[in-house]
Amino acid sequence: MASITKRGNTWQYSVSNYVDGKNKPIRKGGFLSKNEAIYAAAEIEAQKAKGKIKTTSEKPFALYFEKWIKTYKSNVHPNTKLRYKNSLKWIKEYFKNKPLNELTSFDYQEFLNWFGKNRSRASVEKIDSHAGACIRHAFNVGDIKYNITFNRQISATNDGKKAHDKYLDFDDSQKLYEHLLQHLEDSQFNYLFLLALVSGTRFQELVGLTWKDLDFESNTIDINKAWDHQKQTGFTKTKNEQSVRKLTIDPAVMQEFKLICPDTHLDSRIFKSTYNPSKSLTNNGANSALEKILRELGIKIITVHGLRHTHASVLLYNGANIHYISERLGHRDLQTTMNTYSHVIKELKERDDSVATGIYHNQNV
């Protein structure tokens, strides 16, 4: 509702306009008559009704982002939630109390440039995916006038680990496979590494396995939960709905697990801390143990998560269908698989190009 007041010899209108729950009225004066002010105010009201006047958020970007996480990301996996909180930490440090509606595309690009110093492209892309999604939400609902993420560029000064350094080639993976089979009794880590290598499961899924999740008749494992190995709070949901799956496993590997499977307490976890059975093996401990083995074998160092990449890459190189691999890994969608293993897919395309161009030149006469 507009109010019309006289100020000296001229008239002024004031139209109520709420931003973040607070009234930030739109005012304009200098009209020579009351009717002129009334007509001008009516035009503003009409524009508001049509959505042409967007209320913009004067809330600090950091607070807006924090509220956006609580509202729209409350049900994400705990590990994903931690990554959002990490992004919030950097946004608070850089933007401090600067209002969201005052940010420009230059401000956002300078933020990405600042964050990208001494960090990998993947790290910058991750925080951009978080902050950018929040900003685009603010734009879509009218809390800001412009999508300041438009045409932004990812800037990183650290190349990070090369894609081919994150996994083992087939020969090295086979060397590791044979070594683990021969040295399983040395450590329960070796059982975990072997299962990771032949299944491609995530670490939190591995340490969340119980004996009843293993079916020795069908040689399958049932991935239906995970374990919070970071805070050790217990069982948790899988990363996404697609991660709930059954995987067919190498029979030789399943036989080794069958030999150590207890006759009772099948609901107990397989990979437990030696010092505290209520806790699981840790990711840091597993990485250290794997590094020691790889050094002994003269193989390049990768992480336990790299065994997941190794499994997928070996499947691709050996002709497995990309849809099958995506489902086996428990990816949310096929595009995730395509993006993650684009380096392998590119190499295979080059190989397949040579096959396609030589079909009619390599036939036996």
The 8 nearest C-alpha neighbors of each residue, nearest first, counted from 0:
[[1, 14, 15, 2, 44, 13, 40, 41],
 [2, 0, 14, 13, 40, 12, 15, 3],
 [1, 3, 13, 12, 4, 14, 0, 11],
 [4, 2, 12, 11, 13, 1, 36, 37],
 [5, 3, 11, 10, 12, 6, 2, 33],
 [6, 4, 10, 9, 11, 7, 3, 8],
 [5, 7, 9, 10, 8, 4, 11, 28],
 [8, 6, 9, 5, 10, 29, 4, 11],
 [7, 9, 6, 10, 5, 31, 29, 30],
 [10, 8, 31, 29, 30, 6, 7, 5],
 [9, 11, 5, 30, 6, 28, 4, 33],
 [12, 28, 10, 4, 27, 3, 36, 5],
 [11, 13, 3, 26, 2, 27, 36, 40],
 [12, 14, 26, 2, 1, 25, 24, 15],
 [13, 15, 1, 25, 24, 0, 16, 26],
 [16, 14, 24, 0, 22, 25, 13, 1],
 [15, 17, 24, 23, 22, 14, 25, 18],
 [18, 16, 22, 21, 23, 20, 19, 15],
 [17, 19, 21, 20, 54, 56, 22, 55],
 [20, 18, 21, 56, 17, 57, 58, 55],
 [19, 21, 18, 17, 22, 23, 16, 56],
 [22, 20, 17, 18, 19, 23, 16, 24],
 [21, 23, 17, 16, 24, 18, 15, 20],
 [22, 24, 16, 17, 21, 18, 15, 25],
 [25, 23, 15, 16, 14, 22, 13, 26],
 [24, 26, 14, 13, 15, 16, 23, 27],
 [27, 25, 13, 12, 24, 14, 28, 11],
 [26, 28, 11, 12, 13, 25, 29, 36],
 [29, 27, 11, 30, 10, 12, 26, 9],
 [28, 30, 9, 10, 11, 31, 27, 6],
 [31, 29, 10, 9, 32, 28, 36, 35],
 [32, 30, 9, 10, 29, 33, 35, 8],
 [33, 31, 35, 34, 30, 10, 9, 36],
 [32, 34, 36, 35, 10, 37, 31, 30],
 [35, 33, 37, 36, 32, 38, 39, 30],
 [34, 36, 38, 32, 33, 37, 30, 39],
 [37, 35, 39, 33, 34, 38, 12, 30],
 [36, 38, 34, 40, 35, 39, 41, 33],
 [37, 39, 41, 35, 40, 36, 34, 42],
 [40, 38, 36, 42, 41, 37, 35, 43],
 [39, 41, 43, 37, 42, 38, 12, 36],
 [42, 40, 44, 38, 39, 43, 45, 37],
 [41, 43, 45, 39, 40, 44, 46, 38],
 [44, 42, 46, 40, 45, 41, 47, 39],
 [43, 45, 41, 47, 42, 46, 48, 40],
 [46, 44, 42, 48, 47, 43, 41, 49],
 [47, 45, 43, 51, 49, 48, 44, 52],
 [48, 46, 50, 44, 52, 45, 49, 51],
 [47, 49, 45, 46, 50, 44, 51, 52],
 [50, 48, 46, 47, 51, 45, 52, 44],
 [51, 49, 47, 52, 48, 46, 53, 45],
 [50, 52, 46, 49, 47, 53, 48, 45],
 [53, 51, 47, 50, 46, 54, 49, 43],
 [54, 52, 141, 55, 51, 50, 144, 142],
 [53, 55, 18, 142, 141, 52, 56, 17],
 [56, 54, 142, 143, 100, 53, 18, 57],
 [57, 55, 142, 58, 100, 18, 19, 143],
 [56, 58, 98, 100, 99, 55, 59, 18],
 [57, 59, 98, 56, 99, 60, 63, 62],
 [60, 58, 98, 96, 97, 62, 99, 61],
 [59, 61, 99, 63, 62, 98, 64, 58],
 [60, 62, 64, 91, 59, 63, 90, 65],
 [63, 61, 65, 59, 64, 60, 66, 58],
 [62, 64, 60, 66, 65, 61, 67, 59],
 [65, 63, 67, 61, 62, 66, 60, 68],
 [64, 66, 62, 68, 67, 63, 61, 69],
 [65, 67, 69, 63, 68, 64, 70, 62],
 [66, 68, 64, 70, 65, 69, 71, 63],
 [69, 67, 72, 65, 66, 70, 71, 64],
 [70, 68, 66, 73, 67, 72, 71, 65],
 [71, 69, 67, 68, 72, 66, 73, 65],
 [70, 72, 68, 67, 73, 69, 74, 66],
 [73, 71, 68, 74, 75, 69, 70, 80],
 [72, 74, 69, 75, 71, 70, 68, 80],
 [75, 73, 72, 76, 71, 77, 80, 69],
 [76, 74, 72, 73, 80, 79, 77, 238],
 [75, 77, 79, 238, 78, 80, 74, 236],
 [78, 76, 80, 79, 81, 75, 227, 235],
 [79, 77, 81, 80, 76, 82, 238, 75],
 [80, 78, 82, 76, 81, 77, 75, 83],
 [79, 81, 77, 83, 78, 82, 75, 76],
 [82, 80, 84, 78, 79, 83, 85, 77],
 [81, 83, 85, 79, 84, 80, 86, 78],
 [84, 82, 86, 80, 85, 81, 87, 79],
 [85, 83, 87, 81, 86, 82, 80, 88],
 [84, 86, 82, 88, 87, 83, 81, 89],
 [87, 85, 83, 89, 84, 88, 126, 90],
 [88, 86, 84, 90, 85, 89, 91, 83],
 [87, 89, 85, 91, 86, 90, 92, 84],
 [90, 88, 92, 86, 91, 87, 93, 85],
 [89, 91, 87, 93, 92, 88, 94, 61],
 [92, 90, 95, 88, 61, 89, 94, 93],
 [91, 93, 89, 90, 95, 94, 88, 87],
 [92, 94, 90, 91, 95, 89, 110, 113],
 [95, 93, 91, 97, 90, 92, 96, 61],
 [94, 96, 91, 92, 93, 97, 61, 90],
 [97, 95, 59, 94, 98, 61, 60, 91],
 [96, 98, 59, 94, 95, 60, 99, 101],
 [99, 97, 59, 57, 58, 101, 60, 100],
 [98, 100, 60, 59, 101, 102, 58, 57],
 [99, 101, 143, 56, 98, 102, 57, 55],
 [102, 100, 99, 98, 103, 97, 57, 143],
 [103, 101, 99, 100, 106, 104, 98, 107],
 [104, 102, 106, 105, 147, 107, 101, 145],
 [103, 105, 147, 107, 106, 108, 148, 102],
 [104, 106, 108, 103, 107, 109, 102, 147],
 [107, 105, 103, 109, 104, 108, 102, 110],
 [106, 108, 110, 104, 109, 105, 111, 103],
 [107, 109, 105, 111, 110, 106, 151, 104],
 [108, 110, 112, 106, 107, 111, 113, 105],
 [109, 111, 107, 113, 108, 112, 114, 106],
 [110, 112, 114, 108, 113, 109, 115, 107],
 [113, 111, 109, 115, 154, 110, 114, 108],
 [114, 112, 110, 111, 115, 116, 109, 154],
 [113, 115, 111, 112, 116, 110, 123, 118],
 [116, 114, 155, 118, 112, 113, 154, 123],
 [115, 117, 156, 118, 114, 113, 155, 112],
 [118, 116, 157, 156, 115, 155, 119, 114],
 [119, 117, 157, 115, 116, 155, 156, 122],
 [118, 120, 157, 159, 158, 122, 121, 155],
 [119, 121, 155, 123, 122, 124, 158, 118],
 [120, 122, 124, 119, 123, 125, 159, 118],
 [123, 121, 125, 119, 120, 124, 118, 126],
 [124, 122, 120, 125, 126, 121, 115, 127],
 [123, 125, 127, 121, 122, 126, 128, 120],
 [124, 126, 128, 122, 123, 127, 121, 129],
 [127, 125, 129, 128, 123, 124, 86, 130],
 [128, 126, 124, 130, 131, 129, 125, 123],
 [127, 129, 125, 131, 126, 130, 132, 124],
 [130, 128, 126, 127, 132, 131, 125, 133],
 [131, 129, 127, 133, 132, 128, 126, 134],
 [132, 130, 134, 127, 128, 133, 129, 135],
 [131, 133, 135, 129, 134, 130, 128, 136],
 [132, 134, 136, 130, 131, 135, 137, 64],
 [135, 133, 137, 131, 136, 132, 130, 138],
 [136, 134, 138, 132, 137, 133, 146, 131],
 [135, 137, 139, 133, 134, 138, 132, 140],
 [138, 136, 142, 134, 135, 140, 139, 143],
 [137, 139, 135, 143, 141, 136, 140, 146],
 [140, 138, 136, 141, 137, 135, 142, 143],
 [141, 139, 137, 138, 142, 136, 143, 135],
 [140, 142, 138, 53, 143, 139, 137, 54],
 [141, 143, 55, 137, 56, 54, 140, 138],
 [144, 142, 55, 138, 141, 100, 145, 137],
 [143, 145, 138, 141, 55, 53, 142, 146],
 [146, 144, 147, 143, 138, 103, 104, 100],
 [145, 147, 148, 138, 149, 135, 134, 144],
 [146, 148, 104, 149, 145, 103, 107, 134],
 [149, 147, 146, 151, 131, 104, 150, 107],
 [148, 150, 147, 151, 146, 104, 145, 152],
 [149, 151, 148, 152, 147, 104, 108, 146],
 [152, 150, 148, 149, 108, 153, 104, 107],
 [153, 151, 154, 150, 108, 111, 112, 148],
 [154, 152, 123, 155, 111, 124, 151, 120],
 [153, 155, 112, 115, 152, 111, 120, 156],
 [156, 154, 115, 120, 119, 157, 118, 116],
 [155, 157, 117, 116, 118, 115, 158, 119],
 [158, 156, 119, 118, 117, 159, 155, 120],
 [157, 159, 119, 156, 120, 160, 155, 161],
 [160, 158, 119, 157, 161, 120, 118, 121],
 [159, 161, 164, 162, 158, 165, 119, 163],
 [162, 160, 164, 163, 159, 165, 158, 342],
 [161, 163, 164, 165, 160, 342, 166, 340],
 [162, 164, 165, 161, 166, 342, 167, 160],
 [165, 163, 161, 162, 166, 160, 301, 167],
 [164, 166, 305, 163, 162, 301, 308, 161],
 [167, 165, 309, 305, 308, 164, 163, 301],
 [168, 166, 309, 172, 171, 169, 165, 164],
 [167, 169, 171, 170, 172, 166, 309, 313],
 [168, 170, 172, 171, 313, 173, 167, 309],
 [171, 169, 173, 172, 168, 174, 167, 175],
 [172, 170, 174, 173, 169, 168, 167, 175],
 [171, 173, 169, 175, 174, 170, 167, 176],
 [174, 172, 176, 170, 171, 175, 169, 177],
 [175, 173, 171, 177, 172, 176, 178, 170],
 [174, 176, 178, 172, 173, 177, 179, 171],
 [177, 175, 173, 179, 174, 178, 172, 180],
 [176, 178, 180, 174, 179, 175, 173, 181],
 [179, 177, 175, 181, 176, 180, 174, 182],
 [180, 178, 182, 176, 181, 177, 183, 189],
 [179, 181, 177, 178, 182, 183, 176, 193],
 [180, 182, 178, 179, 183, 177, 184, 176],
 [183, 181, 179, 184, 185, 180, 178, 189],
 [184, 182, 189, 185, 179, 180, 190, 181],
 [183, 185, 182, 186, 187, 189, 181, 190],
 [186, 184, 183, 182, 187, 189, 188, 179],
 [187, 185, 188, 189, 184, 183, 190, 182],
 [186, 188, 190, 189, 191, 183, 185, 270],
 [187, 189, 191, 186, 190, 192, 285, 288],
 [188, 190, 192, 187, 183, 191, 186, 179],
 [191, 189, 187, 193, 188, 192, 183, 194],
 [190, 192, 188, 194, 189, 193, 195, 187],
 [193, 191, 195, 189, 190, 194, 196, 188],
 [192, 194, 196, 190, 195, 191, 189, 179],
 [193, 195, 191, 197, 196, 192, 198, 190],
 [196, 194, 192, 199, 198, 193, 197, 200],
 [195, 197, 193, 306, 194, 310, 198, 199],
 [196, 198, 194, 195, 199, 310, 193, 248],
 [197, 199, 195, 200, 196, 194, 248, 310],
 [200, 198, 307, 195, 310, 196, 328, 197],
 [201, 199, 198, 195, 307, 204, 205, 328],
 [200, 202, 204, 203, 205, 199, 304, 307],
 [201, 203, 205, 204, 206, 200, 304, 282],
 [204, 202, 225, 226, 206, 205, 201, 207],
 [205, 203, 225, 207, 201, 202, 206, 200],
 [204, 206, 202, 207, 208, 203, 201, 200],
 [207, 205, 270, 203, 208, 204, 226, 279],
 [206, 208, 225, 226, 204, 205, 203, 224],
 [209, 207, 205, 206, 268, 269, 212, 204],
 [208, 210, 268, 267, 269, 212, 211, 266],
 [209, 211, 265, 212, 213, 266, 269, 267],
 [210, 212, 265, 213, 209, 266, 214, 267],
 [213, 211, 221, 210, 209, 220, 208, 214],
 [212, 214, 220, 211, 210, 219, 215, 221],
 [215, 213, 219, 216, 218, 217, 220, 212],
 [214, 216, 218, 217, 213, 253, 219, 257],
 [215, 217, 214, 218, 219, 213, 253, 250],
 [216, 218, 219, 215, 214, 247, 248, 220],
 [219, 217, 215, 248, 214, 216, 247, 250],
 [220, 218, 247, 246, 214, 217, 248, 213],
 [219, 221, 213, 246, 212, 245, 214, 222],
 [220, 222, 245, 212, 223, 244, 213, 246],
 [221, 223, 244, 243, 245, 224, 220, 204],
 [222, 224, 243, 221, 244, 237, 225, 242],
 [225, 223, 237, 236, 222, 235, 207, 204],
 [224, 226, 204, 207, 235, 203, 237, 234],
 [227, 225, 234, 207, 203, 235, 228, 233],
 [226, 228, 231, 229, 233, 232, 230, 234],
 [227, 229, 231, 226, 230, 281, 279, 203],
 [230, 228, 227, 231, 281, 282, 232, 226],
 [229, 231, 232, 228, 227, 233, 226, 278],
 [232, 230, 228, 227, 233, 229, 278, 279],
 [233, 231, 230, 227, 234, 228, 226, 229],
 [234, 232, 231, 227, 226, 235, 278, 228],
 [235, 233, 226, 225, 227, 207, 224, 232],
 [234, 236, 225, 226, 224, 227, 233, 237],
 [237, 235, 224, 225, 238, 76, 234, 239],
 [236, 238, 224, 225, 239, 242, 235, 243],
 [237, 239, 76, 242, 236, 240, 75, 78],
 [240, 238, 242, 241, 237, 331, 76, 243],
 [241, 239, 242, 243, 237, 238, 331, 329],
 [240, 242, 329, 243, 239, 331, 330, 244],
 [243, 241, 329, 240, 239, 244, 237, 238],
 [244, 242, 223, 222, 241, 240, 237, 329],
 [243, 245, 222, 242, 221, 246, 223, 241],
 [246, 244, 221, 220, 222, 219, 247, 243],
 [247, 245, 219, 220, 248, 244, 221, 327],
 [246, 248, 219, 218, 220, 245, 249, 217],
 [247, 249, 219, 218, 250, 246, 198, 197],
 [248, 250, 252, 251, 253, 197, 247, 218],
 [251, 249, 253, 252, 218, 254, 248, 215],
 [252, 250, 254, 253, 249, 255, 248, 180],
 [251, 253, 255, 254, 250, 249, 256, 248],
 [254, 252, 250, 256, 255, 251, 257, 218],
 [253, 255, 257, 251, 252, 256, 250, 258],
 [256, 254, 252, 258, 253, 257, 251, 259],
 [257, 255, 253, 258, 254, 259, 260, 252],
 [256, 258, 254, 260, 255, 259, 253, 215],
 [257, 259, 255, 256, 260, 254, 261, 253],
 [260, 258, 256, 257, 261, 255, 254, 262],
 [259, 261, 257, 258, 256, 262, 210, 265],
 [262, 260, 263, 259, 265, 264, 210, 257],
 [261, 263, 260, 264, 265, 259, 210, 257],
 [264, 262, 261, 265, 266, 260, 267, 210],
 [265, 263, 266, 267, 261, 262, 210, 211],
 [264, 266, 210, 211, 267, 263, 209, 261],
 [265, 267, 264, 209, 211, 210, 268, 212],
 [268, 266, 209, 265, 264, 210, 269, 211],
 [267, 269, 209, 208, 270, 271, 210, 207],
 [270, 268, 209, 208, 210, 271, 267, 206],
 [269, 271, 206, 268, 279, 280, 272, 187],
 [272, 270, 279, 276, 280, 278, 269, 273],
 [271, 273, 279, 280, 276, 275, 274, 278],
 [274, 272, 275, 276, 271, 280, 279, 278],
 [273, 275, 272, 276, 278, 271, 277, 279],
 [274, 276, 272, 277, 278, 273, 271, 279],
 [277, 275, 272, 271, 278, 273, 274, 279],
 [278, 276, 275, 279, 271, 272, 233, 231],
 [279, 277, 276, 272, 275, 271, 231, 280],
 [280, 278, 271, 272, 270, 206, 281, 228],
 [279, 281, 272, 271, 270, 282, 278, 206],
 [282, 280, 284, 283, 285, 279, 228, 229],
 [281, 283, 285, 284, 286, 280, 202, 228],
 [284, 282, 286, 285, 281, 287, 288, 280],
 [285, 283, 281, 287, 282, 286, 288, 280],
 [284, 286, 282, 288, 283, 287, 289, 281],
 [287, 285, 289, 283, 302, 288, 284, 303],
 [286, 288, 290, 284, 285, 289, 283, 291],
 [289, 287, 285, 291, 290, 286, 284, 292],
 [290, 288, 286, 292, 291, 287, 285, 293],
 [289, 291, 287, 293, 288, 292, 300, 286],
 [292, 290, 294, 288, 289, 293, 295, 287],
 [293, 291, 295, 289, 294, 290, 296, 288],
 [292, 294, 298, 296, 290, 295, 291, 297],
 [295, 293, 297, 291, 296, 292, 298, 290],
 [294, 296, 292, 293, 297, 291, 298, 290],
 [297, 295, 293, 294, 298, 292, 175, 174],
 [298, 296, 294, 295, 293, 299, 292, 300],
 [299, 297, 293, 296, 294, 300, 171, 295],
 [300, 298, 301, 293, 297, 294, 167, 164],
 [299, 301, 290, 293, 298, 302, 294, 289],
 [300, 302, 305, 165, 166, 299, 303, 290],
 [303, 301, 305, 304, 286, 300, 306, 289],
 [302, 304, 305, 306, 286, 301, 285, 289],
 [305, 303, 302, 306, 307, 201, 308, 202],
 [304, 306, 302, 308, 166, 303, 307, 165],
 [307, 305, 309, 196, 304, 303, 308, 195],
 [308, 306, 199, 310, 305, 304, 309, 200],
 [309, 307, 305, 311, 306, 310, 166, 312],
 [308, 310, 166, 306, 312, 307, 167, 311],
 [309, 311, 307, 199, 313, 308, 312, 196],
 [312, 310, 314, 308, 309, 313, 315, 307],
 [311, 313, 315, 309, 314, 310, 308, 316],
 [314, 312, 316, 310, 315, 311, 309, 169],
 [313, 315, 311, 317, 319, 312, 316, 310],
 [316, 314, 312, 319, 318, 317, 313, 311],
 [317, 315, 313, 318, 314, 312, 347, 319],
 [318, 316, 314, 315, 319, 313, 312, 169],
 [317, 319, 315, 316, 314, 320, 321, 313],
 [320, 318, 315, 314, 317, 321, 324, 323],
 [319, 321, 323, 322, 324, 318, 315, 314],
 [320, 322, 324, 323, 325, 319, 315, 336],
 [323, 321, 325, 320, 324, 326, 333, 327],
 [324, 322, 320, 326, 321, 325, 327, 319],
 [323, 325, 327, 321, 326, 322, 328, 320],
 [326, 324, 322, 328, 323, 327, 330, 336],
 [325, 327, 329, 323, 324, 328, 330, 322],
 [328, 326, 324, 325, 329, 323, 246, 244],
 [329, 327, 325, 326, 330, 324, 199, 200],
 [330, 328, 242, 326, 241, 327, 325, 331],
 [331, 329, 332, 325, 328, 241, 326, 335],
 [330, 332, 241, 329, 239, 335, 333, 240],
 [333, 331, 330, 334, 335, 325, 336, 241],
 [332, 334, 336, 335, 325, 337, 322, 330],
 [335, 333, 337, 336, 332, 338, 339, 331],
 [334, 336, 338, 333, 337, 332, 339, 330],
 [337, 335, 339, 333, 334, 338, 325, 340],
 [336, 338, 334, 335, 340, 341, 339, 333],
 [339, 337, 341, 335, 336, 340, 334, 342],
 [340, 338, 336, 337, 341, 335, 342, 334],
 [341, 339, 342, 343, 337, 338, 336, 344],
 [340, 342, 344, 338, 343, 337, 339, 345],
 [343, 341, 345, 340, 344, 346, 162, 163],
 [342, 344, 346, 345, 340, 341, 347, 312],
 [343, 345, 341, 347, 346, 342, 348, 340],
 [346, 344, 348, 342, 343, 347, 341, 349],
 [347, 345, 343, 349, 348, 344, 350, 342],
 [346, 348, 350, 344, 349, 345, 351, 343],
 [349, 347, 351, 345, 350, 346, 352, 344],
 [350, 348, 352, 346, 347, 351, 345, 353],
 [349, 351, 347, 348, 352, 353, 346, 354],
 [350, 352, 354, 348, 353, 349, 347, 355],
 [353, 351, 355, 349, 354, 350, 348, 356],
 [352, 354, 356, 351, 350, 355, 357, 349],
 [353, 355, 351, 357, 352, 356, 358, 350],
 [356, 354, 352, 353, 357, 358, 351, 359],
 [355, 357, 353, 354, 358, 352, 359, 360],
 [358, 356, 360, 354, 355, 359, 361, 353],
 [357, 359, 355, 360, 356, 361, 354, 362],
 [360, 358, 357, 361, 362, 356, 355, 363],
 [359, 361, 357, 358, 362, 356, 363, 354],
 [362, 360, 359, 358, 357, 363, 364, 354],
 [363, 361, 360, 359, 364, 358, 357, 354],
 [362, 364, 361, 360, 359, 358, 357, 354],
 [363, 362, 361, 360, 359, 358, 357, 356]]
